[in-house]
């Protein structure tokens, strides 16, 4: 009986395992980066909301009828305070933005990372430029 020639099987098996394994590994790393970025943006939005609450609300304003605080729509945190609150957002020379918008009944503090891009092309653009917001009623 003749034996079959098995030369070349090991590289083929390696490729069959290598491609799915490394695709899965890079997808896990990419989703981990996204999750850490989202948590850091939530932390930054919460820190901005605390700064707005401390800096913009006064006892006189709380006793008067509800109105939008006039001077509370700028960036409430300095760059150093942002880096202290969410240091992960500054890796790779990225810079998050923190904005405060006023509506009729609340202030919305939004933290966003416009230059964040996913590494794997399988996600498309759905997860690029994440943002998180916190609403402060008044």
PyMOL commands that set and color helices and strands:
alter all, ss='L'
color gray80, all
select helices_A, chain A and resi 9-56+59-63+79-85+87-93+121-123
alter helices_A, ss='H'
color red, helices_A
select strands_A, chain A and resi 97-102+106-112+131-137
alter strands_A, ss='S'
color yellow, strands_A
deselect
rebuild
show_as cartoon
